């Protein structure tokens, strides 16, 4: 089987190449004032000394549980910078005691019963791509079992009349698309982690896809959900819509594994698009570009992509530009999109936007040009985080959402607070950029990318301080602590300030019903 990299992003055979790393050093070194790099070698699995398992499995569970060193190690952490810092330090003080691989819902129920009877913590695990500390066992747990859903991986039904599909929770993005393709259908829910993340993980973390408007979140995709909770099976009715009270689906969408293990869902799928048009629009500055994005979002045009990049952010991808770059695209399975693109460009021109007519006329512009180049580099970016961390450089992101009337002040305040924290904590400036990833009629989703040189002797501590300051600024200035990266443990304190207290009490009450002994992912979203 193809092997994933246990200590960094992606497949082991597609890690950053020597040439890519050299180019990365040439780009980042001058930006941060670094003339030479002290590189921490990538660790080997045998360098980690894991605590001995604190449980023994009954015979009935033996076929489902693995105590293998490499399996336990690869399930210790997700993919945040904090995780990488610990990995590079060869530090894994709290590994799961075992990793379970259920084959069906009965196996899931059996594992949860065992945990409830023994006091073991159960951590649901999809693709392991969490960047917020959402899949690690809490340090205080006496014993922990990670429940890896990779064997619940398949398309169970496809309803071509209603254009929906019933898919198991452990199914990864590429497998979903491959199994829908013979039907001429697509789920159309893509994100940077798409190659490795799973449907159940998307639902549990309330993920956002790559597309800028309409079905931006998994909320818009789900038709019904089925999950196994310690208290029993939870299944919502399959309906296109309902006005019957609060939505049962919403109870599990964004629940981050604290209420049940999502085993399958009916989701809305679409015909494969056949009409596409893309173009890159340049603006004098980011504020002018944001004005164009607001006009487009409020015109009801619904572009597939409407991603506004600062000049420096665009430069990360080798896309030469000044001012700001808008990656704009439309697509449809039913009709040409020329009229929608033409109107969007009229609005962009009113804000001072200019574009290349040849790129617009190119029928393959969505694959090439500035838009295609940016997309290719965007998908490659996660492979560079570990080489940067090995050189003492933090590369991290955080994102929010805010209404249009407050956006300009929000962006300025968040940037100022984060830069101030970087300077105070590291003594250097770093680099902080902003882009708009998703658009709504009432506001955008600003997405910040932060790169800074840290002291390798206290890299984790510095990261935590800087990230806390950035997240505090998001909430203090009226935004959400996360638009699509979930809460996990890294965003927990800001989430506690964002949500209404009565809602927190209601969620705790629901937790007691679904999970009476509080074995599922304790400490995420709420305390048991």
N, C-alpha and C positions, 0 to 999 in steps of 0.2 A: 504494500500500500504506500502511496505517496505520503511522505512524512511532513508534518508541520514543524516549524521551528519552535522548540519548547520555550525559548527564552526571548523571543522577539516576534514580530509580525509575520504572518504568512507562511508559505511553503519554504522548506529548507533549501530547495533547489532554485528558488527565485529571489534569494536575499540580495541586498545591494551589492553590486559588483565593485571591483577595485577601482575601475574608472569612474563609476558613479560616486564612490566615496571621495576620490581625489577631487572631482568637480565640486562636491559638497564642501570640502575643506576650502577650496579656492573661493567659493561664494560666501561662506559664513565667516571665515577667518578675518578678512578685512572689515566686514560689517561689525564684528564684535571686538576688533582690535587684537586678535590672537595671531601670533606669528608662528607658533608651533603647537602641536597637540600632544598631550599625554594620553595615550590610548589604553583603556582597560580591556584586556582580551575578553572575547566572548567566553562565557563559562561552558563547561562540559557537564552533563548530568551527574557524573560520578563525583564532581566537586561538592555537591550538596549532601550534607548529612541530615537526613530526615529523622524526626522523632519516630520511634517505633509505634506501630498501630496500637491503639488503646481499646480495640474490640476484637472479638472473635466471632466469626459468622456461623449461624446455625446451618446445618446441612442443606436446608431448603433454599438458603440464600447464596450458597457457595458458587453456583454457576453464574450469578449476577454480579458478584463483587470481585474487584481486583485490588490486591495489596502491592502491586508492582511499583517499584521505585519511580520509574519514569512516568507512569500514569499519575501517581500521586503528585509528583513534581509539576507536571504540565497542567494540573488542575489547581495549583496553589494560588495563582494570580491571573488577572486579566491583562489588559494592554495599555494601562495608563502609564504616565511617566513615573509615578510612584512605584508601580510594579516593576518597571525596568530598572529603577534605581536599586531596588531590593535584589533583583536578579543579578545585577552586576556586582553587588556586594556579596553574592553567594549566600544570601540570607533568606531562609524560608522557615521561620520559627513556628508556623502554625499550619502545616499541611493537612489536607483531609486524611482521616485515618484509613479510608477506603474510597474507591470510586465504583459506583454502581452503574451497570449498563442494562437497564430494563429493556425487554423485548416487546412488551405490550402493557396495557393499562393494569392488568392483574399484577404484573411484576412491580409496577410503580406503587400500587396499593400495598403490596407485601413489604416493600422497602420502607414505606412511611409507617406502617404498623410496627415494624421492628424498631424504627427510630423512636416512635412514641412510647413503646414499652421499655426501652433502654435509656431514654433520655438523650439520645444522639441527635445532633443538629443535622437537618437535611438541606442541602444547597442545590437547587435546580441549576442545570448547566446546559446551555445551548451550543454556541460556537466558541465561547470563551473570549469574546471580543469586547467585553465591558471595559470602559475607560473611566469608570467612577467607583471602582472597588465594590462592584455588585455581586461578585461570585466567589468571594473568599469567606472562609469560616471565621466567625468572630473569635477573638483571642480568648474570651472567657469560656468558650464551649468545652465541656468535658470530653466530648467526642464528636466527630463530624464525618458525614458521608456526603460526597458530591454525587448527584444523580445526573449522569450524562445521558442525554436523550438521542444520541446519534443513531441508535437502532430503530427509533420511531421515525423513519425517514421514507416517506412515500406519498404518492398521489392516490387517494382512496376512491374518489369519484370526480367526474367532470360533468357538469350540467351545461351543455352548450346552448340550451334554450334560454336559461336564466343568466348565462355567462357567470357561473360561479364554480368553485372547485373545493373539494374537501381534502385537506392536506394535513399530514401528521406534523406535530410540533417540532420534531427534530430535523425537519427537512431544510437543507441549506438553500440559499438563493439560486445557485447554478442548477441544482437538481429540480427546483420548482420550474424554472424556465425550460429546462430540457424536457420535462414531462408534459408541459403545456404546449410546447411547440408543435407536436403533431396535430393538435386541434386548432392551430392557427391563433392561439391565445397567448397572453402574457399577463403576469400579475402587475407589472409596471411599478414595482416597489424596489428601487435600487438605491444603494447608499455606498459609502466608501468601504464598509465592512461586508458588503453583499456576498462576496465569494466565500466567506467563512461563517457568517451568522445564520440564524435559523428563524423560521416562522414563529415558533413559540417564543424565542428571544425577542423578536420584533414586537410581539403583542405585549409581553411582560414589561418591556422597557418603553413602550409607547413610541416606537421609533419613527423617524422622519425619513422619507425617501429622497431621491435625488431631484425629483421634479418640483418645480418652484411653486405651482399653484394647483388648485383643485384637490386631488387626493394626495396631499402632502404627507399626512401622517397615516399610520396603520389604522387609526380610528376609522378613517374613511373607507378602509378596505374590508374590515371584518364584517361578516354577516351573522356568524354565531361562533361560540367558543365552547369547547369541552375540556374539562380539567379534572384531575384527581386531587382532592384535598384530604387531609387526615380524617375529616368528618364524613367524607363520601364523595360521590360523583357530582360535579356541577356542570350542567349543560344548558345553554340558552337556546331558545327557539329560533329556528332559521327563518328570518323575515327580512324583507327589504327595508322596512321601517316599522316603528311602533310608537304609539303614544301612551302605552300602558305603563305609567309610572316611570321611575328612574330605570335606566337601561341596565339589564343584567350583564351585558357585555362590558360596560364601563367599569364594573366592579373588578374585572380581571385585567383590562387594558391599562397598563402602567402599574400593575400590582407588584412587579419586580420579585416574584417568587415567594411572597409572604403569605399568600392565601391558598395556593394550589399549584400543581404541576400541569401546565398546559400541554395536553396530549394531541389535540387536533382542533382544526377550525375550518369553517366554511368561509371562503374569501371571494370577493368580487374580482373577476378577471376581465380582460379586454382583448379585442381583436388586435393583432399585430399592426402597428402603424405602417402605412405605405406612403403617406405624404409627409415630407419633412422639409424644413427650411431653417437655416441658421445663419447668423451674421454676428460680427463683433462690432460694437459701437463704442467710439472713444469720446470722452468728455474732458473738458478743461480741468475739472476737479471732481472729487467724490460727491460733494453736495449737489452739484449739477446733475450728476448721474442718478443720485437718490431721488431728485425731483422727477426725473423721467420714469424711474421705477415706480414711484407712487402713482403717476398719471396712468401708467400701463396697468397697474394692479387695480385701479378704480374704474377702468374702462370696460371691464368684463371680457377681456381678450384671452385670459388664462394661458399664458405661454408655458411650454414644458420646461424651459429654462429661462431664468431672468436673473443671472448671477452677476452682481456688481463687485468688481475687484479694485482695490486701491492700486496705484502704480507699482508700489513695492511688492505687493502680493502677486500681481500679474508677472512681475519680473522673476519671482521664484520659479515660474514655469517656463522661463525663457521666452515669454511672449513680450516682444518689444512694444512698449507703449509709454505714453506720458499722461499725466492726469489720472483718469480712471477708465477702466475697461468694462463694458457690459457684454456678457455672453448671452445672447438672446436667441431662442429657438422656439419653433412651433411644430407640432406633429398631429396627425390624425389618421385613423384607419378608414375614415368615411369620405373625406372631402379635401380638396386642395386648401392650403393654408395661406395662400398669397395675400388675400384680403386682410387677414389678421396681422400678418407681418407688416404689410404696408401701413396699416393704421398705427401699429406700435412704433414704426419708424417715424411717422409724422409726429407722434408725441415726443419721441427722443430728439428729433430735430428742433422742436420748440424749446428744448432744454439745452440746445447747443451741441447735440450729438452728431458725429460724422461717422461714415462707414465706407467700406470698399465695395463698390458696385459689382466688381468681379466676384468677390466672395459671396455676395448675396445671390448672384446668378448661378453659382456652382451648385449643382444638384447633390454633390457629395460634401457640401460644406460642413455638415454636421459631423463628418468623420475627419476632416482636415482643417486647415486654416488655424486661426488663433483659438477658436472654440475647440477644435479637435485636439490641438496641442495641449491646451489647458486641461482637458478631460483626461488625457493619457497621463500627464504628470500628476494630476489630482489622485488618480487611482494608485499611482506608484509611491506617493508621499509616505504612507505608513511604514514602508520598508526602510526609510531613512532615519526613523526616530531612534532606533537602537544604536546605529553608528554614531549619531550625535550624542546620545547619552554616554556612550563609552568615551567620548572626548570631553565630558563635563559640560555639555551644552543641553539645556532644557529646550525642547520643542514641544509645546502643548497648545491646546485650543480650548476655548470656552465660548458658549453661545447663549443667546437670549432671544426675547421677542419684546417689542415695545410699540406703542401706538405712534402713528406718524407725527402727531403734534408734539410729542416729547422726544422724538428720535435724535435730532441734532444735539440737543443738550445731553441726552443720555450717552451718546457715543463719545462726546468730548469728556464728560465726567468719568466714564469708565476707563477711557484711555489714560486720563490724567492720574487717576487713583492707582491704576496698575503700574504705570511707569514710575510713579513715586515709590511704590513698594519695591519694585525691582532695584531702583537706585539705592534705597535705604538698606536693602538686604544683601545685595551683591556688590555695591559700590560702582556698578557700571550701568550703561543705559539700556542695552538690549534692543530688541526690535519688536514692535507691536503693530499689527495691521488689522484692518477690519474689512469684511466683505458682507454682502447681503446674499443669503442663500435661498430663502423662501419668502414669498410675498403674499400679503393678504390686503384686502381693501382698506383695513383699518390700521395696518402696520407691517413692518418687515421683521425678519429674523437676522439681526447682526451677529456675525460669527468672527471671533477674534483669534488671531494666531500670534503666539508669543514665543520668541526665541531669545535666550539669555545665557550667558556664561555663568556657571555655578562653581562653588568650591567643592571639589570632588570628595573632600573629607566630610562634608555635611550636606551633600546634594539633596537627599530626601527631605531634610528639615527645611532647607531653603525653598524647595519646591512647594512644600505644604504651606509655608508662610505666604509665598507669593500668590498661590492659587486661592488661598483663603481671602486675601485682600481683593483679588479680582472678583470673586463670587460675591463678597460682601457688597462691592460697588454695584453689581448687577441688581441686587435686591434693594439696596438703599436708594437707588435712583429710579425705582418703579418697574423694573423689568422682571422677568422670570429667571430663576437660577439655571434653568436648562430648557432649551427649545426641543431637543430631540436626543440628548445623551443620557437621559435618566438621572436618578438621584444617587442610588448606591450609598456608599459610606462617605465618599468625598464631598458630596453636596448636601449632606444630611442637615448640618446646622443651619444653612441658609434656607433649606426647604421648610424647616420647622418655623422659621420666621415668616415665610411666604404664605403658608396655608392657614385657613381659619381654624381656631382652636376647637370649635364644635365639630368641624370635619375630622380633625385628628381624633377626637373622642369617638366619633362614629366609626372611623377606620379601626381603632383599637377594639371596639365592640364586634365588628365584623371578623377581625382576626380571631377573637375568642370563639366565634361560632365555627369558622372554617378550620381552625387549627387550635383546638383547646389547650394543647400542651406547649404551644409556641415553639415548635421544632423547625418551622420553615423560615430560613434566612433571617433569623432574629437580628434586630438592629438596623435593618434596612427599612426606610420610610417611617417606622415607629418602633418604640421599645415595647417588648412583650408586656 
